[in-house]
Amino acid sequence: MSRFPLPPFVRARGRRSARVLAVGALAAAVALPLTALPADAAVRGGRLAIGDSVMLGAKEELGRDGFRVNATVSRQFYEGDNLLRSYGSSVPRNVVIHLGTNGTVTTTECKRIVKVAGKQRKVFFVNNRVPRSWQNSNNAALASCVRAVGSTRAVLIDWYRYSSGKSSWFYRDGYHLTPTGQQAYADLVDAMVDRYGR
């Protein structure tokens, strides 16, 4: 982790071994059957955002744009499908997922989230800007997943490209958001859901 000071909402946390993460991912994958969320004839409108500490930094800004935000420090991508499933039929038509800051993303896990969301919902995946070894492979996996499931089911929000060269948007660790970055992040997510949402 970074030696630089982190923003105040980021709590200190212990190190997790690769084995613990792998076991956790396997448990999450098999905990519940892979079935889509229940959907009435018309899934209600609205916006749900699920994320980690990056999204947490912009929680207030997203809230002003009408998002219900569930974001917490150190959350892993493999937790996304069970988190989504825990909302049951209350999940609205538009779901934003920003995970992967803290570890790896796979295309299989990404597709699982889309399947759980169901055909009547659209999932917006925000890709990663994090100076870690998994950044590029995560972004490649998300792009591959979105291409595979199609634009009627998923959209990629290219935060990595949009934030390129914007050092004032980040604290010195290179990925947690300054107040300027929080607003820029929320504006991008809001604009993409406005443009491609349903």
Backbone as JSON, one array per atom type, in Angstrom:
{
  "sequence": "MSRFPLPPFVRARGRRSARVLAVGALAAAVALPLTALPADAAVRGGRLAIGDSVMLGAKEELGRDGFRVNATVSRQFYEGDNLLRSYGSSVPRNVVIHLGTNGTVTTTECKRIVKVAGKQRKVFFVNNRVPRSWQNSNNAALASCVRAVGSTRAVLIDWYRYSSGKSSWFYRDGYHLTPTGQQAYADLVDAMVDRYGR",
  "N": [[0.83, -1.19, 0.0], [0.27, 2.36, -0.3], [2.75, 4.71, 0.84], [2.06, 7.23, 1.26], [-0.01, 9.79, 2.8], [-3.42, 8.91, 3.32], [-6.81, 9.75, 2.36], [-9.23, 10.84, 4.86], [-11.4, 8.99, 5.11], [-10.45, 6.5, 4.67], [-9.7, 3.66, 6.3], [-7.19, 2.14, 8.37], [-5.93, -1.06, 7.52], [-5.44, -4.59, 7.83], [-3.04, -6.8, 6.23], [-3.93, -9.04, 3.63], [-3.54, -12.41, 2.72], [-2.76, -13.99, -0.44], [-3.87, -16.51, -0.52], [-6.05, -16.38, 1.27], [-7.67, -14.53, -0.06], [-8.2, -15.97, -2.4], [-9.62, -18.18, -1.42], [-11.8, -16.83, -0.35], [-12.94, -15.79, -2.68], [-13.71, -18.13, -3.98], [-15.6, -19.11, -2.17], [-17.51, -17.09, -2.29], [-18.36, -17.43, -4.88], [-19.68, -19.86, -4.87], [-21.58, -19.68, -2.94], [-24.29, -19.05, -3.31], [-26.89, -20.07, -5.59], [-26.51, -19.44, -9.09], [-28.61, -17.49, -10.15], [-30.82, -15.21, -11.78], [-31.84, -12.03, -10.47], [-35.11, -11.56, -9.04], [-37.69, -10.24, -11.11], [-40.21, -7.95, -11.67], [-42.98, -7.27, -13.9], [-42.31, -4.74, -14.76], [-39.34, -3.43, -13.99], [-38.43, -1.24, -11.44], [-37.48, 2.24, -11.84], [-34.46, 4.14, -11.19], [-31.26, 4.29, -9.44], [-28.55, 2.39, -8.47], [-25.49, 2.17, -6.82], [-22.58, 0.34, -6.37], [-19.6, -0.1, -4.67], [-16.06, 0.43, -3.87], [-13.52, 2.0, -1.82], [-12.85, 4.11, -3.52], [-15.23, 4.88, -4.84], [-16.58, 5.45, -2.49], [-15.44, 7.85, -1.72], [-16.76, 9.65, -3.36], [-19.37, 9.57, -2.56], [-21.29, 11.42, -1.53], [-21.55, 13.21, -3.67], [-22.51, 11.53, -5.7], [-24.89, 10.79, -4.49], [-26.32, 13.18, -4.64], [-26.9, 13.13, -7.28], [-28.85, 11.29, -7.47], [-28.22, 8.64, -6.88], [-28.34, 5.61, -5.03], [-26.02, 4.65, -2.78], [-23.73, 2.09, -2.07], [-20.92, 1.67, -0.71], [-17.68, 0.73, 0.4], [-14.6, 0.48, 2.26], [-11.88, -1.48, 1.06], [-13.29, -3.45, -0.33], [-13.8, -6.28, -2.45], [-13.83, -7.37, -5.9], [-15.04, -9.84, -6.37], [-17.07, -9.93, -4.53], [-19.23, -8.67, -5.58], [-21.5, -9.9, -6.94], [-22.97, -11.27, -4.94], [-23.54, -9.15, -3.22], [-25.19, -7.62, -4.87], [-27.28, -9.45, -5.24], [-28.3, -9.49, -2.68], [-30.06, -7.39, -2.47], [-32.34, -8.2, -3.7], [-35.48, -7.99, -5.37], [-35.58, -5.26, -5.24], [-33.6, -3.99, -6.6], [-32.83, -1.44, -8.82], [-33.34, -0.4, -12.31], [-30.88, 0.54, -13.28], [-27.57, -0.14, -12.56], [-24.53, 0.55, -11.04], [-21.23, -0.56, -10.91], [-18.27, -0.36, -9.23], [-15.53, -1.83, -8.65], [-12.46, -3.54, -7.84], [-10.25, -2.08, -7.25], [-8.85, -3.09, -5.09], [-7.92, -5.59, -5.73], [-7.93, -8.45, -7.97], [-9.87, -8.68, -11.02], [-12.05, -10.75, -12.85], [-13.2, -11.91, -16.04], [-15.17, -13.84, -15.86], [-16.29, -13.4, -13.29], [-17.33, -10.87, -13.72], [-19.26, -11.33, -15.72], [-20.94, -12.9, -14.19], [-22.07, -11.05, -12.43], [-23.6, -9.54, -14.23], [-25.39, -11.49, -15.08], [-26.74, -12.08, -12.67], [-27.97, -9.61, -12.25], [-29.9, -9.62, -14.24], [-32.01, -9.61, -17.22], [-33.58, -7.35, -17.42], [-32.25, -5.25, -16.36], [-29.56, -2.85, -16.48], [-26.06, -2.93, -16.3], [-23.45, -0.91, -15.25], [-20.09, -0.81, -15.54], [-17.39, 0.55, -13.89], [-14.14, 1.19, -14.8], [-10.7, 0.69, -13.65], [-8.41, 2.95, -12.08], [-5.58, 2.59, -10.65], [-2.48, 2.41, -9.13], [-1.27, -0.33, -9.34], [-0.28, -3.77, -9.81], [-2.38, -5.17, -10.94], [-4.02, -3.45, -12.35], [-4.12, -3.04, -15.27], [-4.83, -5.6, -16.25], [-7.26, -5.96, -14.98], [-8.78, -3.92, -16.18], [-8.77, -4.8, -18.81], [-10.19, -7.2, -18.53], [-12.72, -6.25, -17.74], [-13.46, -4.77, -20.03], [-13.54, -6.82, -21.93], [-15.61, -8.4, -20.89], [-17.85, -6.66, -21.06], [-18.03, -6.35, -23.83], [-18.64, -8.98, -24.49], [-21.15, -9.54, -23.28], [-22.79, -7.61, -24.34], [-24.25, -4.43, -25.38], [-26.84, -3.95, -24.54], [-27.01, -5.02, -22.07], [-24.79, -4.3, -20.53], [-22.47, -1.63, -19.79], [-19.38, 0.03, -20.27], [-17.75, 2.25, -18.18], [-15.28, 4.4, -18.73], [-13.24, 5.26, -16.65], [-10.51, 5.19, -16.26], [-9.35, 6.18, -18.66], [-10.66, 8.67, -18.84], [-9.75, 10.02, -16.6], [-7.08, 10.37, -17.09], [-3.99, 11.98, -16.77], [-4.94, 13.83, -14.98], [-3.89, 14.9, -12.39], [-4.64, 16.48, -10.23], [-7.02, 15.44, -9.4], [-6.58, 13.4, -7.69], [-5.37, 12.07, -4.57], [-2.04, 11.75, -3.19], [-1.54, 9.07, -3.38], [-2.46, 8.27, -5.81], [-4.95, 7.26, -6.57], [-7.18, 7.47, -4.76], [-9.77, 9.89, -4.28], [-9.58, 13.42, -4.55], [-11.44, 16.36, -3.45], [-12.01, 17.72, -5.89], [-11.67, 15.62, -7.69], [-13.64, 13.89, -6.79], [-16.01, 15.17, -7.58], [-15.65, 15.21, -10.35], [-15.61, 12.48, -10.92], [-18.21, 11.67, -10.1], [-19.7, 13.23, -11.88], [-19.03, 12.07, -14.35], [-19.99, 9.4, -14.06], [-22.73, 9.9, -13.65], [-23.38, 11.17, -16.09], [-22.93, 9.08, -17.93], [-24.82, 7.17, -17.14], [-27.12, 8.65, -17.56], [-26.96, 8.84, -20.32], [-26.88, 6.2, -21.37], [-28.54, 4.68, -19.81], [-31.68, 3.11, -18.79]],
  "CA": [[0.0, 0.0, 0.0], [1.0, 3.59, -0.44], [3.32, 5.33, 2.02], [1.53, 8.58, 1.35], [-1.24, 9.89, 3.61], [-4.67, 8.63, 2.63], [-7.91, 10.59, 2.83], [-9.68, 10.41, 6.19], [-12.37, 7.92, 5.16], [-9.79, 5.22, 4.44], [-9.22, 3.12, 7.57], [-6.06, 1.21, 8.3], [-6.4, -2.44, 7.44], [-4.39, -5.59, 7.81], [-2.75, -7.42, 4.94], [-4.57, -10.34, 3.39], [-2.72, -13.24, 1.84], [-3.39, -14.41, -1.69], [-4.67, -17.7, -0.25], [-7.31, -15.95, 1.87], [-8.48, -13.93, -1.12], [-8.66, -17.02, -3.31], [-10.66, -18.94, -0.74], [-12.97, -15.97, -0.28], [-13.53, -15.71, -4.01], [-14.38, -19.41, -4.24], [-16.78, -19.18, -1.31], [-18.52, -16.17, -2.83], [-18.87, -17.95, -6.15], [-20.54, -21.03, -4.7], [-22.46, -19.5, -1.79], [-25.68, -19.05, -3.73], [-27.04, -20.48, -6.99], [-26.37, -18.34, -10.03], [-29.89, -17.17, -10.77], [-31.06, -13.77, -11.9], [-32.73, -11.42, -9.48], [-36.51, -11.53, -9.46], [-38.06, -9.02, -11.82], [-41.62, -7.79, -11.97], [-43.2, -6.92, -15.31], [-41.55, -3.53, -15.03], [-38.39, -3.13, -12.93], [-38.54, 0.19, -11.15], [-36.36, 3.1, -12.2], [-33.56, 4.48, -10.1], [-29.83, 4.07, -9.63], [-27.83, 1.79, -7.36], [-24.04, 2.15, -7.06], [-21.86, -0.54, -5.45], [-18.18, 0.13, -4.91], [-15.06, 0.37, -2.81], [-13.18, 3.3, -1.23], [-12.84, 5.16, -4.54], [-16.61, 5.35, -4.91], [-16.94, 6.01, -1.19], [-15.02, 9.24, -1.71], [-17.72, 10.47, -4.11], [-20.71, 9.15, -2.16], [-22.2, 12.56, -1.42], [-21.79, 13.74, -5.01], [-23.39, 10.58, -6.38], [-26.2, 10.9, -3.86], [-27.0, 14.36, -5.19], [-27.33, 12.78, -8.64], [-29.92, 10.31, -7.38], [-27.74, 7.28, -6.67], [-28.25, 4.96, -3.73], [-24.62, 4.21, -2.82], [-23.24, 1.1, -1.12], [-19.48, 1.62, -0.95], [-16.91, 0.55, 1.63], [-13.16, 0.29, 2.1], [-11.27, -2.81, 0.88], [-14.2, -4.42, -0.96], [-13.24, -6.99, -3.59], [-14.75, -7.52, -7.03], [-15.8, -11.09, -6.28], [-18.21, -9.74, -3.64], [-20.27, -7.91, -6.26], [-22.74, -10.59, -7.28], [-23.75, -11.51, -3.73], [-24.05, -7.86, -2.76], [-26.32, -7.28, -5.72], [-28.35, -10.39, -4.94], [-28.87, -9.22, -1.35], [-31.12, -6.39, -2.62], [-33.54, -8.83, -4.24], [-36.2, -7.31, -6.46], [-35.51, -3.81, -5.09], [-32.54, -3.44, -7.46], [-33.43, -0.66, -9.91], [-32.92, -0.74, -13.67], [-29.49, 0.95, -13.54], [-26.66, -0.54, -11.49], [-23.13, 0.9, -11.28], [-20.29, -1.37, -10.14], [-16.87, 0.06, -9.3], [-14.72, -2.68, -7.79], [-11.21, -3.94, -8.48], [-9.15, -1.29, -6.7], [-8.13, -3.84, -4.06], [-7.52, -6.92, -6.18], [-8.17, -8.81, -9.35], [-11.17, -8.82, -11.66], [-12.06, -11.72, -13.93], [-14.35, -11.83, -16.93], [-16.2, -14.73, -15.33], [-16.98, -12.7, -12.2], [-18.06, -9.76, -14.33], [-20.45, -11.91, -16.36], [-21.82, -13.37, -13.14], [-22.82, -9.88, -11.96], [-24.6, -9.21, -15.25], [-26.43, -12.53, -15.03], [-27.53, -11.88, -11.46], [-28.8, -8.41, -12.46], [-31.05, -10.01, -15.06], [-32.14, -8.97, -18.53], [-34.32, -6.09, -17.36], [-31.41, -4.23, -15.76], [-28.3, -2.57, -17.17], [-24.95, -2.79, -15.36], [-22.38, -0.01, -15.67], [-18.85, -1.15, -14.86], [-16.37, 1.59, -13.9], [-12.83, 0.53, -14.76], [-9.8, 1.06, -12.55], [-7.15, 3.69, -12.08], [-4.92, 2.27, -9.39], [-1.09, 2.05, -9.47], [-0.99, -1.68, -8.86], [0.02, -4.7, -10.91], [-3.6, -5.72, -11.52], [-4.82, -2.43, -13.02], [-4.35, -3.26, -16.7], [-5.55, -6.84, -16.49], [-8.64, -5.7, -14.56], [-9.46, -3.13, -17.2], [-8.95, -5.67, -19.98], [-11.26, -8.14, -18.21], [-13.99, -5.53, -17.78], [-13.77, -4.46, -21.43], [-13.9, -8.08, -22.57], [-16.91, -8.79, -20.37], [-18.88, -5.79, -21.63], [-18.17, -6.73, -25.25], [-19.24, -10.31, -24.59], [-22.57, -9.57, -22.9], [-23.52, -6.71, -25.23], [-24.57, -3.1, -24.87], [-28.16, -3.9, -23.91], [-26.89, -5.54, -20.71], [-23.68, -3.71, -19.77], [-21.76, -0.47, -20.35], [-18.11, 0.33, -19.61], [-17.43, 3.65, -17.89], [-13.82, 4.4, -18.83], [-12.65, 6.18, -15.69], [-9.06, 5.19, -16.48], [-9.03, 7.11, -19.75], [-11.22, 9.98, -18.55], [-8.96, 10.67, -15.56], [-5.68, 10.39, -17.48], [-3.32, 13.27, -16.69], [-5.64, 14.73, -14.04], [-3.27, 14.65, -11.08], [-5.35, 17.22, -9.18], [-8.19, 14.67, -9.01], [-6.18, 12.3, -6.82], [-4.37, 12.24, -3.52], [-0.7, 11.34, -3.62], [-1.49, 7.62, -3.66], [-2.74, 8.1, -7.23], [-6.26, 6.7, -6.92], [-8.26, 8.03, -3.95], [-10.21, 11.13, -4.92], [-9.66, 14.73, -3.9], [-12.76, 16.94, -3.71], [-12.17, 17.95, -7.34], [-11.84, 14.31, -8.32], [-14.95, 13.34, -6.41], [-17.04, 15.76, -8.44], [-15.42, 14.75, -11.73], [-16.03, 11.07, -10.95], [-19.68, 11.63, -10.05], [-20.23, 13.81, -13.13], [-18.87, 11.08, -15.42], [-20.92, 8.3, -13.83], [-24.07, 10.44, -13.88], [-23.56, 11.41, -17.53], [-23.01, 7.8, -18.63], [-26.12, 6.55, -16.85], [-28.11, 9.45, -18.29], [-26.85, 8.58, -21.77], [-27.1, 4.81, -21.75], [-29.46, 4.01, -18.91], [-33.03, 2.85, -19.31]],
  "C": [[0.87, 1.24, 0.0], [1.58, 4.05, 0.89], [2.78, 6.73, 2.23], [0.28, 8.61, 2.21], [-2.47, 9.63, 2.76], [-5.75, 9.56, 3.15], [-8.54, 10.0, 4.08], [-10.65, 9.25, 6.22], [-11.75, 6.55, 4.97], [-9.18, 4.73, 5.75], [-8.0, 2.24, 7.33], [-6.61, -0.21, 8.25], [-5.22, -3.38, 7.37], [-4.18, -6.15, 6.42], [-3.46, -8.76, 4.85], [-3.67, -11.13, 2.45], [-3.49, -13.61, 0.59], [-4.28, -15.63, -1.46], [-6.03, -17.32, 0.34], [-8.22, -15.36, 0.82], [-9.02, -14.99, -2.06], [-9.78, -17.84, -2.69], [-11.94, -18.13, -0.65], [-13.69, -15.88, -1.6], [-14.29, -16.99, -4.33], [-15.67, -19.52, -3.42], [-17.89, -18.28, -1.84], [-19.16, -16.74, -4.08], [-19.86, -19.08, -5.95], [-21.57, -20.85, -3.59], [-23.93, -19.6, -2.17], [-25.78, -19.48, -5.19], [-27.03, -19.26, -7.9], [-27.68, -18.14, -10.78], [-30.06, -15.67, -10.8], [-31.97, -13.29, -10.78], [-34.16, -11.49, -9.96], [-36.83, -10.19, -10.11], [-39.56, -9.02, -12.07], [-41.75, -7.44, -13.45], [-42.42, -5.67, -15.69], [-40.65, -3.25, -13.83], [-38.41, -1.62, -12.7], [-37.3, 0.95, -11.58], [-35.5, 3.36, -10.98], [-32.14, 4.04, -10.4], [-29.21, 3.53, -8.35], [-26.36, 1.75, -7.73], [-23.36, 1.33, -5.97], [-20.37, -0.38, -5.73], [-17.3, -0.01, -3.69], [-14.71, 1.79, -2.37], [-13.1, 4.42, -2.25], [-14.24, 5.74, -4.67], [-17.05, 5.99, -3.6], [-16.57, 7.48, -1.11], [-16.01, 10.17, -2.39], [-19.16, 10.16, -3.72], [-21.69, 10.31, -2.11], [-22.56, 13.11, -2.8], [-22.72, 12.83, -5.8], [-24.8, 10.64, -5.8], [-26.99, 12.08, -4.38], [-27.5, 14.1, -6.61], [-28.36, 11.65, -8.63], [-29.48, 8.87, -7.21], [-27.9, 6.85, -5.22], [-26.9, 4.27, -3.71], [-24.33, 3.23, -1.69], [-21.75, 0.92, -1.42], [-18.75, 1.52, 0.38], [-15.46, 0.27, 1.29], [-12.83, -1.2, 1.93], [-12.17, -3.85, 0.24], [-13.56, -5.0, -2.22], [-14.29, -7.19, -4.68], [-15.62, -8.77, -6.88], [-16.99, -11.0, -5.33], [-19.43, -9.16, -4.36], [-21.56, -8.65, -6.5], [-23.59, -10.87, -6.05], [-24.29, -10.22, -3.13], [-25.28, -7.46, -3.56], [-27.52, -8.16, -5.4], [-29.04, -10.07, -3.61], [-29.99, -8.18, -1.4], [-32.42, -6.99, -3.16], [-34.17, -8.0, -5.34], [-36.17, -5.79, -6.32], [-34.4, -3.17, -5.92], [-33.19, -2.69, -8.62], [-32.86, -1.05, -11.27], [-31.45, -0.46, -13.94], [-28.61, 0.67, -12.34], [-25.24, -0.18, -11.9], [-22.26, 0.06, -10.34], [-18.89, -0.79, -10.33], [-16.09, -0.7, -8.23], [-13.47, -3.09, -8.57], [-10.02, -3.14, -8.0], [-8.26, -2.15, -5.82], [-7.68, -5.24, -4.49], [-8.05, -7.21, -7.57], [-9.64, -8.9, -9.73], [-11.05, -9.91, -12.71], [-13.3, -11.51, -14.79], [-15.5, -12.69, -16.42], [-17.0, -14.06, -14.21], [-17.84, -11.56, -12.73], [-19.36, -10.27, -14.97], [-21.44, -12.41, -15.32], [-22.67, -12.22, -12.6], [-23.92, -9.52, -12.95], [-25.74, -10.23, -15.23], [-27.33, -12.36, -13.83], [-28.45, -10.68, -11.62], [-30.04, -8.74, -13.27], [-31.21, -9.14, -16.29], [-32.84, -7.62, -18.48], [-33.52, -4.97, -16.71], [-30.14, -4.04, -16.57], [-27.23, -2.3, -16.11], [-23.86, -1.93, -15.99], [-21.14, -0.34, -14.86], [-17.85, 0.0, -15.01], [-15.01, 0.9, -13.83], [-11.9, 1.23, -13.78], [-8.68, 2.01, -12.95], [-6.54, 3.48, -10.71], [-3.5, 1.81, -9.73], [-0.68, 0.73, -8.85], [-0.85, -2.61, -10.05], [-1.23, -5.2, -11.61], [-4.42, -4.7, -12.32], [-5.15, -2.77, -14.47], [-5.12, -4.53, -16.98], [-7.01, -6.7, -16.04], [-9.41, -4.96, -15.65], [-9.7, -3.93, -18.48], [-10.1, -6.65, -19.74], [-12.62, -7.46, -18.26], [-14.41, -5.21, -19.21], [-14.22, -5.71, -22.17], [-15.3, -8.53, -22.16], [-18.02, -7.97, -21.02], [-19.1, -6.1, -23.11], [-18.94, -8.03, -25.38], [-20.73, -10.29, -24.28], [-23.42, -8.61, -23.72], [-24.03, -5.45, -24.56], [-25.96, -2.99, -24.27], [-28.1, -4.35, -22.45], [-25.84, -4.81, -19.88], [-23.02, -2.57, -20.55], [-20.46, -0.3, -19.57], [-17.99, 1.84, -19.42], [-15.92, 3.73, -17.77], [-13.2, 5.48, -17.95], [-11.14, 6.29, -15.9], [-8.68, 6.21, -17.55], [-9.48, 8.53, -19.4], [-10.35, 10.75, -17.55], [-7.48, 10.79, -15.9], [-5.12, 11.82, -17.43], [-3.93, 14.25, -15.71], [-5.11, 14.53, -12.62], [-4.0, 15.37, -9.95], [-6.6, 16.48, -8.7], [-7.88, 13.62, -7.95], [-5.26, 12.76, -5.7], [-3.05, 11.63, -4.0], [-0.57, 9.84, -3.86], [-1.87, 7.31, -5.1], [-4.1, 7.52, -7.57], [-7.42, 7.17, -6.03], [-8.51, 9.48, -4.36], [-10.14, 12.35, -4.01], [-11.08, 15.27, -4.11], [-13.01, 17.24, -5.18], [-12.41, 16.65, -8.07], [-13.17, 13.68, -8.0], [-16.05, 13.88, -7.31], [-16.89, 15.29, -9.88], [-15.89, 13.31, -11.9], [-17.56, 10.97, -11.0], [-20.29, 12.17, -11.34], [-20.15, 12.8, -14.27], [-19.88, 9.94, -15.26], [-22.36, 8.74, -14.13], [-24.35, 10.61, -15.37], [-23.71, 10.11, -18.3], [-24.33, 7.1, -18.37], [-27.23, 7.32, -17.53], [-28.14, 9.07, -19.76], [-27.29, 7.18, -22.16], [-28.07, 4.06, -20.87], [-30.83, 3.83, -19.51], [-34.03, 2.87, -18.17]]
}
